[in-house]
Amino acid sequence: MFKQLSNPANYYFNPYALPGIPVSILFFAIGLFVLKQNRSSAINIAFFYKCLAMGFWLFSISLVYLSNNLQTAVAWYRYFTFFGVINITPATLFFVTAWSGRLKEKKVFLAVNFAISFAVYILAVTTDKLISPYQMRHYFWGYYPVYSLWLVPYLASFFIQYIISVKGLCLAYKSENIPIKKLQKKMVIIALLLGITASADFLPKFFNFGMYPYGYISMFVYISLVAYAIVKYRAFDIETAIHKTIMWLFSFSFIIIPILLLHKWVSPHIRASGPLQAWFWTASFLLAAFYFRSVQPRIDHIFQRRRANLEAISHRFAEDLVHLKGLAQLIPRIENVISDALYSRQINIFIYDEKASSYRLKTAPRDLKGSGQLSKDEQFLLWLARNNKIAYKEFTDIDPAYAPVKEKAEDYFKEMEAVAVIPLVLNEKLLGLINLGKKSNLKPYSAADFYFLNILKNQSAIAISNSLLYENMEEQVRQRTRELVEVQKQLTHAEKLATVGTLAGGVAHEINNPLTAVLTNVQMLLASDTVKDASDRESLELIEEATKRCRTIVQKLMVYAKKPLESAEVSSVNLLDVLRNVMSFIGFQLEQENIKLSIDAKKDAYQVMGNANELEQVLTNIILNAKDAIRQIRKSGVIKVSFIENQEWIRLEIEDEGKGISQEVIPKIFDPFFTTKDVGKGLGLGLSICHAIIEKHNGMITARSEPGKGSVFIVQLPKAKIKNKVK
């Protein structure tokens, strides 16, 4: 038998058999597609088995039509086609039972049903009771078997099982409460009722009526509807394949086959006339060309009109993206495109904010509950980033992919009052998301809508990524510009200070001469006997005291205005004397601002190797900073200066009761131009200069602080016994 079936000589080209082969292959493809969506689902498994049975039937019956002799046609039908036929009904019953959720209670009934069908197949193969091995009618489309009356009970059971399937599904539809599942069951019921029309394949043959078997079209529509119901809105690829196949079948069945039938009928009349035959085939070709060129594109447009319109909108949006810069322009454009195309009543767009480490609402909060901010660690958002697929509220009950986050997804949809969420993912990073509410016309989102949203999703993710980069670059440019302007101001101010320092040295020198003259004359008057009056003498003594104080201040100013030594042999300096000199210069200022200086020193001399003028500059800057820190939070306070030493180092700790410094800022306080003071109140140069001076003295300067609890600056210098040079 197999040698006979594999012999090409037993077949001929039969155009009437051609439609069944691609449709049978499509049955296998649809069944496999549905099974891959959820291999563990009994519904998907049952549907795959049904597609397998129907595909097996249609493929083998097409080979029966292609057979050019009775023996080959009988072999194909008896051993293969009938096997597919007897499995269609039990597979349908299996599918409906699984869909109704009654698989466990009906498993014995299903097993018996499969056993009976298999027994009928064995009876048909081993006996002549059902299918005669010697009789087949030959119609214009090919061979077709002659059934005996023994097959009538089987056909009756076939229809009874089909009725039971429809009834069971109707009961399940009536008791279903979930809207989308109810709609799915309704679609399957419609598909079952359409599928029964496929009986047109064999019922007329009982009466030897040669009607072309169009049953495969009914079965194809039936399978397509059921597949669409199972994977509703997710079958974008399968929907396109179904549409194209329907167009091809329509063309073949209503154009090509009628032309061939017409030729069969008119052939005896035009066989002797060459011109008539040429005219007939020319007219047939022109008719087919007119159909494929003019009629089918219009029919195709009717099927795909909505999708074509949405594709045009997405193309215009892609063109607009070239001219959009920044989120301020992009977000409203995305919102308008979705609103105009899909009529969504509520559109909320969230974009990830790196500074806040969360997703922030960028559109007007239309009926939005909550703060307009989403945590980046929310499980549902992490799931969206991993899957990178549009989430639809109705899928949470029917799609197993939602199982790990089902509750979180339901809570999210409820809180946001959304029915669909579009994740904007690029390079496995969730840049943002779009929440869509119900449509204004209250219609559900269709497959065409989701096809459009998938295109928009990818376009928007790329556009948002570019906008974020653009805004980040713009912000960096603005920040750098501000920094350069501020540095320019600070450098200008620093230059002014240097000029003032130079002038201060000259002014102090000029003032010192008249002060010396005043002091000399006062002292001479006090030493002479010319001043007898006690009150006059007391006035002269006050003038002497004030003049001495002015001279001391001028001397300090002259020392402070000196330029630092670049490289010099330094001498031993008493760090305590340095502190005392600083206090004589700024002590009066501290007293005026109610700041007390407390010195903790166990001896009178703390000798270090250094330059007194530079060290005074360091201590002055630190103490004045401490004073400013205290005055920011209180009206008075204490600055404590402690001297600590070991065999090699002398450590000076300056502690204040000010507002303190945060841990994030401490590493930056010694950087040039960095300041924590208000704009215009600090240059950010003081501590940087202090750091440079202490490093030149082979020492270290550090700080520790806590906001609200003050700061401690630590200056550590080598003892005078270590011979060093300032670098």
VOGU-3710 file (C-alpha; in Angstrom, 3 decimals, decimal comma):
1> mfkqlsnpan> 0,000/0,000/0,000  2,737/2,464/0,913  4,533/1,785/-2,350  1,333/2,610/-4,183  0,743/5,825/-2,192  4,300/7,048/-2,769  4,248/6,484/-6,539  3,936/9,878/-8,364  2,347/8,117/-11,343  -0,824/7,612/-9,265
11> yyfnpyalpg> -1,494/11,368/-9,037  -2,373/14,176/-11,414  -2,650/17,941/-11,262  -6,104/18,760/-9,939  -6,736/22,457/-9,175  -9,878/21,575/-7,193  -7,740/19,783/-4,616  -5,296/22,650/-4,102  -7,242/24,772/-1,546  -7,312/21,942/1,010
21> ipvsilffai> -3,518/21,561/1,282  -2,591/25,097/2,470  -5,659/25,243/4,718  -4,732/21,918/6,351  -1,198/23,213/6,944  -2,701/26,379/8,413  -4,778/24,203/10,764  -1,561/22,634/12,091  0,084/26,071/12,408  -2,870/27,605/14,281
31> glfvlkqnrs> -3,060/24,647/16,653  0,673/24,817/17,342  0,504/28,588/17,860  -2,257/28,239/20,453  -0,471/25,364/22,199  2,721/27,411/22,521  0,822/30,143/24,382  0,272/27,755/27,307  1,440/24,159/27,016  0,025/23,217/30,418
41> sainiaffyk> -3,536/24,366/29,677  -6,063/21,591/28,966  -7,991/23,991/26,711  -4,941/24,660/24,548  -4,036/20,959/24,413  -7,592/19,989/23,413  -7,670/22,680/20,741  -4,330/21,510/19,345  -5,651/17,937/19,134  -8,760/19,177/17,321
51> clamgfwlfs> -6,617/21,129/14,806  -4,519/18,002/14,345  -7,585/15,863/13,552  -9,064/18,428/11,156  -5,750/19,077/9,449  -5,182/15,328/9,056  -8,651/14,962/7,495  -8,300/17,888/5,078  -4,752/17,083/3,963  -5,525/13,427/3,230
61> islvylsnnl> -8,842/14,206/1,470  -6,924/16,590/-0,803  -4,647/13,661/-1,719  -7,765/11,593/-2,439  -8,853/14,254/-4,940  -5,370/14,227/-6,502  -5,426/10,447/-7,038  -5,900/9,356/-10,659  -7,082/5,796/-9,893  -9,590/4,132/-7,627
71> qtavawyryf> -7,113/2,029/-5,610  -4,975/5,004/-4,536  -8,028/7,100/-3,643  -9,550/4,270/-1,567  -6,281/3,689/0,314  -5,948/7,336/1,246  -9,540/7,681/2,380  -9,901/4,369/4,192  -6,699/4,478/6,230  -6,021/8,198/6,659
81> tffgvinitp> -8,944/10,480/5,831  -11,432/8,486/7,872  -9,032/8,488/10,846  -9,171/12,277/10,831  -12,960/12,280/10,395  -13,730/9,982/13,348  -11,446/12,068/15,647  -13,064/15,445/14,895  -16,167/14,944/17,069  -14,484/13,440/20,169
91> atlffvtaws> -11,807/16,157/19,895  -14,572/18,786/19,786  -16,240/17,263/22,844  -12,861/17,147/24,614  -12,266/20,829/23,828  -15,736/21,983/24,934  -15,496/19,982/28,174  -12,101/21,508/28,950  -13,401/24,989/28,092  -16,377/24,501/30,412
101> grlkekkvfl> -14,095/23,448/33,269  -15,702/20,013/33,614  -12,771/17,898/32,488  -12,346/15,967/35,730  -15,985/14,941/36,080  -16,297/14,003/32,386  -12,986/12,212/31,876  -14,556/8,724/31,894  -17,189/9,811/29,368  -14,488/11,308/27,136
111> avnfaisfav> -12,364/8,154/27,345  -15,345/5,978/26,336  -16,126/8,359/23,485  -12,574/8,127/22,135  -12,656/4,335/22,504  -15,907/4,081/20,493  -14,491/6,315/17,756  -11,353/4,204/17,571  -13,472/1,065/17,366  -15,432/2,577/14,468
121> yilavttdkl> -12,143/3,296/12,706  -10,948/-0,298/13,191  -14,297/-1,541/11,849  -13,987/0,692/8,782  -10,431/-0,474/8,053  -10,914/-4,204/8,616  -14,415/-4,697/7,143  -16,565/-3,500/4,274  -19,479/-2,591/6,549  -18,846/1,195/6,581
131> ispyqmrhyf> -16,781/2,068/3,507  -16,809/-0,052/0,396  -13,242/-0,674/-0,776  -14,403/-1,181/-4,330  -16,837/1,688/-4,849  -16,013/5,368/-5,112  -17,840/7,941/-7,147  -15,822/10,172/-9,424  -16,992/13,765/-9,486  -15,480/16,649/-11,400
141> wgyypvyslw> -13,259/17,506/-8,414  -12,081/13,915/-7,827  -12,957/10,640/-6,129  -15,384/10,463/-3,204  -16,340/7,309/-1,186  -19,683/5,521/-1,168  -20,970/5,074/2,402  -23,108/2,132/3,493  -26,154/2,350/5,725  -23,982/1,013/8,567
151> lvpylasffi> -22,456/4,504/8,814  -25,800/6,151/9,582  -25,647/5,362/13,357  -22,166/6,850/13,465  -23,331/9,998/11,703  -26,240/10,222/14,151  -23,837/9,947/17,085  -21,648/12,545/15,356  -24,443/15,110/15,395  -25,595/14,117/18,896
161> qyiisvkglc> -22,096/14,718/20,273  -21,946/18,015/18,465  -25,267/19,063/19,981  -24,035/17,988/23,436  -20,928/20,117/22,913  -22,953/23,205/21,973  -25,369/22,675/24,866  -22,541/22,265/27,391  -20,896/25,434/26,190  -24,186/27,364/26,321
171> layksenipi> -24,625/26,347/29,959  -21,057/27,423/30,728  -21,710/30,750/28,959  -24,836/31,326/31,019  -23,052/30,749/34,343  -19,909/32,756/33,470  -19,455/36,053/35,346  -16,133/37,331/33,997  -16,896/39,548/30,942  -13,997/38,523/28,738
181> kklqkkmvii> -14,493/34,819/29,443  -18,186/35,221/28,677  -17,300/36,864/25,376  -14,849/34,062/24,572  -17,474/31,384/25,184  -19,918/33,285/23,008  -17,396/33,322/20,166  -16,783/29,578/20,515  -20,547/28,870/20,417  -20,829/30,879/17,191
191> alllgitasa> -17,827/28,991/15,816  -19,435/25,600/16,644  -22,638/26,581/14,874  -20,643/27,652/11,807  -18,567/24,479/11,959  -21,607/22,197/11,614  -22,133/23,611/8,128  -19,040/21,646/7,113  -21,355/18,604/6,903  -21,968/19,880/3,374
201> dflpkffnfg> -18,831/17,904/2,565  -20,432/14,455/2,869  -24,226/14,676/3,416  -25,070/15,447/-0,261  -22,907/12,509/-1,306  -25,379/10,107/0,320  -27,769/11,109/-2,426  -25,105/11,178/-5,144  -25,379/14,953/-5,474  -22,154/16,298/-6,908
211> mypygyismf> -21,818/19,577/-4,972  -18,233/20,812/-4,648  -17,118/20,256/-1,014  -16,847/23,763/0,416  -16,863/22,391/3,956  -13,208/23,207/4,458  -14,104/26,929/4,402  -16,576/26,480/7,276  -14,014/24,467/9,223  -11,366/27,090/8,607
221> vyislvayai> -13,621/29,902/9,848  -14,563/27,726/12,818  -10,919/27,056/13,780  -9,972/30,700/13,279  -12,741/31,969/15,551  -11,893/29,508/18,302  -8,172/30,343/18,090  -8,993/34,031/18,250  -11,186/33,442/21,299  -8,406/31,577/23,130
231> vkyrafdiet> -5,684/34,123/22,465  -7,938/37,157/22,076  -6,056/40,395/21,175  -2,726/38,586/21,301  -2,993/36,803/17,953  -1,743/39,664/15,805  0,279/37,362/13,551  -2,399/34,705/13,332  -5,052/37,323/12,591  -3,076/38,552/9,586
241> aihktimwlf> -2,523/34,996/8,372  -6,232/34,257/8,724  -7,157/37,372/6,779  -4,737/36,615/3,950  -5,876/33,002/3,764  -9,542/34,023/3,624  -8,716/36,340/0,743  -6,863/33,562/-1,059  -9,651/31,041/-0,476  -12,272/33,539/-1,569
251> sfsfiiipil> -10,339/34,243/-4,750  -9,780/30,574/-5,509  -13,282/29,399/-4,641  -15,265/32,176/-6,307  -13,044/33,065/-9,259  -10,710/30,232/-10,299  -13,039/27,291/-9,610  -16,085/28,906/-11,327  -13,934/29,584/-14,395  -12,819/25,942/-14,451
261> llhkwvsphi> -16,415/24,752/-14,018  -17,568/27,060/-16,802  -14,857/25,691/-19,037  -15,998/22,149/-18,249  -19,554/23,001/-19,261  -18,734/24,973/-22,443  -15,796/22,815/-23,500  -17,903/20,411/-25,625  -19,311/23,361/-27,563  -16,078/25,238/-28,249
271> rasgplqawf> -13,680/22,320/-28,542  -13,815/22,405/-32,352  -13,357/26,183/-32,608  -9,926/27,617/-31,887  -11,085/31,256/-31,914  -13,840/30,508/-29,404  -11,384/28,763/-27,076  -8,971/31,690/-27,367  -11,792/34,131/-26,691  -12,939/32,118/-23,651
281> wtasfllaaf> -9,497/31,968/-22,034  -8,789/35,628/-22,845  -12,078/36,670/-21,245  -11,344/34,428/-18,231  -7,874/35,940/-17,844  -9,224/39,500/-18,089  -11,949/38,695/-15,539  -9,406/37,234/-13,099  -7,025/40,156/-13,670  -9,825/42,649/-13,051
291> yfrsvqprid> -10,744/40,869/-9,840  -7,198/40,683/-8,452  -6,346/44,237/-9,506  -9,557/46,094/-8,650  -11,979/44,021/-6,585  -9,747/42,172/-4,120  -7,773/45,278/-3,009  -11,084/46,943/-2,130  -12,246/43,907/-0,193  -8,840/43,747/1,494
301> hifqrrranl> -9,139/47,423/2,427  -12,538/46,756/4,027  -10,957/44,096/6,232  -7,895/46,190/7,060  -9,291/49,736/6,905  -8,940/50,414/10,607  -5,435/48,976/10,690  -4,375/50,986/7,630  -5,649/54,215/9,203  -3,736/53,547/12,393
311> eaishrfaed> -0,568/52,744/10,458  -0,890/56,094/8,663  -1,180/57,850/12,038  1,920/56,060/13,340  3,862/57,086/10,205  2,919/60,737/10,699  3,916/60,497/14,350  7,317/59,068/13,362  7,834/62,020/11,004  6,894/64,486/13,767
321> lvhlkglaql> 9,477/63,029/16,141  12,270/64,583/14,087  11,059/68,059/15,055  10,280/67,398/18,732  12,899/68,293/21,331  12,544/67,629/25,000  9,815/65,963/27,022  7,806/69,182/27,186  7,049/68,834/23,461  7,073/65,037/23,185
331> iprienvisd> 4,689/64,052/26,006  1,708/66,168/24,791  2,261/64,839/21,253  2,115/61,205/22,408  -0,993/61,976/24,440  -2,719/63,636/21,487  -1,846/60,828/19,067  -3,334/58,169/21,353  -6,387/60,277/22,141  -7,125/61,055/18,478
341> alysrqinif> -6,519/57,510/17,251  -8,084/55,409/20,019  -10,448/57,847/21,783  -8,969/56,960/25,170  -10,713/58,903/27,905  -7,799/58,860/30,341  -4,104/58,907/29,377  -1,455/59,148/32,086  2,218/59,089/31,075  4,895/58,386/33,697
351> iydekassyr> 8,613/58,967/33,028  11,482/57,738/35,195  13,197/60,490/37,190  16,756/59,505/38,127  17,064/62,182/40,807  13,903/61,014/42,588  14,504/57,310/41,730  10,829/56,951/40,821  8,379/57,347/37,941  6,725/60,774/37,854
361> lktaprdlkg> 3,513/61,782/36,116  4,203/64,044/33,129  0,642/64,580/31,862  -2,310/66,386/33,395  -3,646/64,133/36,205  -7,034/63,225/34,723  -8,976/61,492/37,500  -5,697/60,069/38,791  -5,665/58,851/42,352  -2,479/59,027/44,403
371> sgqlskdeqf> 0,556/61,288/44,361  1,448/60,943/40,693  4,596/59,050/41,614  5,387/55,328/41,258  8,159/53,424/43,001  10,759/51,894/40,704  10,767/48,748/42,882  7,072/47,963/42,413  6,758/44,314/41,361  4,304/44,932/38,543
381> llwlarnnki> 6,585/47,570/36,994  9,562/45,213/37,240  7,450/42,546/35,511  6,573/45,013/32,741  10,258/45,798/32,219  11,115/42,095/31,891  8,240/41,200/29,565  8,192/44,403/27,482  4,600/43,735/26,367  1,410/45,737/26,626
391> aykeftdidp> -0,528/44,724/29,732  -4,304/44,496/29,364  -6,587/44,365/32,373  -8,811/41,659/30,868  -5,801/39,355/30,418  -5,064/39,026/34,135  -7,667/36,260/34,502  -6,919/34,322/31,310  -3,217/34,753/30,557  -0,850/32,509/32,588
401> ayapvkekae> 1,970/35,018/32,051  0,333/37,222/34,711  0,393/34,459/37,357  3,507/35,733/39,238  2,077/39,277/39,582  -1,659/38,736/39,187  -2,651/40,407/42,473  -0,175/43,261/41,991  -1,444/43,801/38,446  -5,077/43,867/39,558
411> dyfkemeava> -4,229/46,349/42,329  -2,347/48,553/39,862  -5,180/48,611/37,312  -7,661/49,395/40,078  -5,572/52,158/41,664  -4,777/53,821/38,328  -8,269/53,220/36,901  -6,520/51,887/33,794  -7,475/49,114/31,393  -4,137/48,941/29,537
421> viplvlnekl> -0,520/49,735/30,412  2,105/50,364/27,725  5,678/49,876/28,990  8,292/52,076/27,318  11,333/49,812/27,400  14,663/50,386/25,695  17,739/48,212/26,219  15,893/46,268/28,957  15,335/49,495/30,933  11,846/50,777/31,713
431> lglinlgkks> 12,001/54,467/30,774  8,341/55,074/31,522  4,814/53,794/31,008  1,496/54,925/29,595  -1,762/54,131/31,410  -4,860/54,044/29,222  -8,387/54,284/30,595  -11,597/53,215/28,916  -12,502/54,563/25,517  -14,892/57,474/25,266
441> nlkpysaadf> -17,170/55,359/23,064  -17,001/52,556/25,690  -15,814/50,045/23,078  -13,048/47,585/24,020  -9,552/47,885/22,594  -9,309/45,792/19,437  -6,455/43,821/17,891  -5,861/46,707/15,468  -5,604/49,097/18,432  -2,987/46,926/20,098
451> yflnilknqs> -1,096/46,574/16,828  -0,980/50,386/16,651  0,045/50,698/20,317  2,915/48,256/19,789  4,270/50,443/16,989  3,736/53,591/19,076  5,387/51,933/22,075  8,659/51,369/20,251  8,626/54,811/18,640  7,872/56,538/21,947
461> aiaisnslly> 10,547/54,612/23,877  13,243/55,698/21,421  11,946/59,282/21,320  11,795/59,554/25,130  15,301/58,132/25,466  16,596/60,743/23,017  14,655/63,513/24,778  16,092/62,534/28,154  19,600/62,589/26,686  18,884/65,955/25,073
471> enmeeqvrqr> 17,550/67,441/28,319  20,440/65,973/30,281  22,926/67,548/27,872  21,053/70,857/28,042  21,090/70,752/31,841  24,793/69,928/31,875  25,496/72,846/29,540  23,432/75,171/31,742  25,163/73,847/34,860  28,624/74,250/33,348
481> trelvevqkq> 27,716/77,757/32,172  26,535/78,691/35,674  29,728/77,247/37,152  31,926/79,138/34,695  30,073/82,383/35,414  30,400/81,782/39,153  34,087/80,906/38,831  34,629/84,069/36,800  32,923/86,098/39,527  34,968/84,379/42,217
491> lthaeklatv> 38,212/84,875/40,347  37,365/88,530/39,849  36,550/88,814/43,548  39,732/86,983/44,481  41,730/89,339/42,294  40,069/92,274/44,047  40,966/90,757/47,419  44,571/90,390/46,337  44,590/94,030/45,272  42,991/95,021/48,565
501> gtlaggvahe> 45,647/93,047/50,418  48,396/94,908/48,604  46,693/98,214/49,258  46,165/97,270/52,910  49,911/96,772/53,327  50,609/100,229/51,850  47,826/101,910/53,816  48,975/100,268/57,055  52,510/101,511/56,428  51,238/105,062/55,821
511> innpltavlt> 49,015/104,988/58,920  51,780/103,595/61,097  53,941/106,749/60,719  51,348/109,239/62,069  50,398/106,763/64,796  54,025/106,636/65,891  54,155/110,429/65,969  50,959/110,634/68,033  52,153/107,970/70,453  55,584/109,631/70,872
521> nvqmllasdt> 54,070/113,038/71,635  51,578/111,601/74,088  54,276/109,704/75,931  56,470/112,861/76,043  53,590/114,862/77,486  52,965/112,228/80,104  56,680/112,162/81,030  56,887/115,925/81,411  55,569/117,997/84,290  53,583/120,358/82,085
531> vkdasdresl> 50,351/118,427/82,521  49,222/118,979/86,097  45,487/118,424/85,836  44,444/114,873/86,673  41,662/114,796/84,117  44,012/115,935/81,349  46,508/113,253/82,297  43,779/110,644/82,274  42,772/111,767/78,740  46,364/111,482/77,567
541> elieeatkrc> 46,614/107,983/79,012  43,459/106,977/77,115  44,949/108,414/73,910  48,159/106,437/74,559  46,225/103,193/75,133  44,076/103,694/72,021  47,094/104,589/69,891  48,962/101,461/71,040  45,914/99,362/70,199  45,683/100,947/66,734
551> rtivqklmvy> 49,382/100,309/66,169  48,975/96,648/67,147  46,072/96,244/64,700  48,052/97,952/61,943  51,032/95,673/62,612  48,806/92,608/62,402  47,299/93,872/59,174  50,762/94,393/57,721  51,764/90,830/58,687  48,549/89,369/57,304
561> akkplesaev> 48,907/91,268/54,027  52,350/89,799/53,346  52,563/87,286/50,441  53,131/83,630/51,496  56,640/82,362/51,207  57,078/80,101/48,185  60,163/78,323/49,421  62,170/79,209/52,466  63,955/77,717/55,394  61,387/77,853/58,141
571> ssvnlldvlr> 61,934/78,176/61,814  60,314/76,737/64,871  56,965/78,378/65,538  54,905/78,179/68,721  51,431/77,167/67,507  49,880/78,559/70,696  51,452/81,977/69,990  50,066/81,777/66,459  46,601/81,261/67,929  47,082/84,172/70,340
581> nvmsfigfql> 48,116/86,457/67,478  44,999/85,437/65,564  42,829/86,183/68,601  44,367/89,632/69,014  43,312/90,315/65,446  39,768/88,822/65,422  39,015/88,612/69,154  37,102/91,900/69,191  34,951/90,704/66,235  34,101/87,464/68,076
591> eqeniklsid> 33,132/89,371/71,220  30,827/91,660/69,230  28,986/88,584/67,903  28,759/86,828/71,314  31,177/84,049/70,346  33,521/82,821/73,062  36,838/81,118/72,296  37,884/78,365/74,707  41,523/77,200/74,584  42,508/73,815/76,021
601> akkdayqvmg> 46,333/73,801/76,227  48,344/71,969/78,884  51,554/73,956/78,351  52,745/77,261/76,918  54,707/76,056/73,920  53,719/73,788/71,031  56,609/74,095/68,618  56,081/73,196/64,956  58,097/73,809/61,815  56,347/76,421/59,710
611> naneleqvlt> 55,660/79,942/58,630  53,738/81,933/61,239  52,019/84,206/58,728  50,601/81,279/56,728  49,541/79,378/59,842  47,737/82,470/61,132  45,870/82,598/57,822  44,770/78,942/58,293  43,556/79,416/61,867  41,835/82,716/61,053
621> niilnakdai> 39,877/81,129/58,232  38,785/78,081/60,260  37,738/80,121/63,312  35,775/82,646/61,230  34,029/79,739/59,452  33,160/78,273/62,850  31,765/81,645/63,919  29,573/81,829/60,797  28,315/78,253/61,346  27,262/79,079/64,904
631> rqirksgvik> 25,529/82,318/63,939  23,391/80,463/61,355  21,493/78,604/64,105  22,004/80,556/67,343  22,879/84,024/68,653  25,847/82,938/70,781  28,148/79,985/71,130  31,555/78,582/71,991  34,496/77,652/69,779  36,776/75,198/71,539
641> vsfienqewi> 40,413/74,891/70,465  42,287/71,864/71,854  46,029/71,117/71,633  47,041/67,432/71,555  50,550/66,091/70,963  52,560/62,923/70,720  56,225/62,278/70,004  56,044/63,376/66,361  52,888/65,455/65,839  50,967/68,336/67,291
651> rleiedegkg> 47,260/68,133/66,684  44,976/71,156/66,835  41,185/70,497/67,031  38,808/73,425/66,432  35,276/72,469/67,461  32,150/74,608/67,038  28,447/74,385/67,908  27,249/75,319/64,424  24,740/73,732/62,061  27,173/71,053/60,893
661> isqevipkif> 27,942/69,580/57,460  26,264/66,590/55,805  28,307/63,467/55,093  27,770/63,894/51,347  29,346/67,360/51,409  32,378/66,733/53,661  34,553/65,173/50,884  34,073/68,359/48,797  34,748/71,112/51,354  38,457/71,400/50,486
671> dpffttkdvg> 37,732/71,648/46,726  38,379/75,063/45,135  35,267/77,263/44,829  33,083/74,873/46,813  31,090/76,570/49,580  28,083/75,765/51,739  27,353/79,431/52,383  24,644/81,405/50,623  25,337/82,982/47,244  27,533/86,073/47,638
681> kglglglsic> 28,647/85,158/51,192  31,491/82,822/50,400  34,005/82,244/47,641  34,828/78,632/48,367  38,545/79,486/48,386  39,320/79,671/52,126  39,463/75,984/53,010  41,116/75,184/49,689  43,931/77,632/50,523  44,141/76,232/54,077
691> haiiekhngm> 44,488/72,720/52,674  47,282/73,835/50,341  49,153/75,623/53,161  48,972/72,666/55,563  50,154/70,292/52,832  53,133/72,604/52,189  53,926/72,254/55,898  53,920/68,434/55,559  50,781/68,288/57,666  47,182/67,160/57,313
701> itarsepgkg> 43,836/68,909/57,659  40,578/66,917/57,994  37,043/67,472/59,244  34,247/65,515/60,834  30,723/66,749/61,298  27,089/65,871/61,836  24,187/68,108/60,794  22,791/69,997/63,782  25,643/68,953/66,091  28,533/71,113/64,922
711> svfivqlpka> 31,859/70,411/63,202  35,450/69,640/64,198  38,390/70,701/62,012  41,650/68,899/62,766  45,046/70,387/61,849  48,012/68,083/62,371  51,584/69,380/61,980  55,004/67,812/62,567  56,870/68,831/65,726  59,749/71,302/65,503
721> kiknkvk> 62,361/68,628/66,274  61,770/67,238/62,755  63,796/69,364/60,338  61,582/70,191/57,353  61,263/72,704/54,616  58,028/74,112/53,390  57,491/72,656/49,950
//
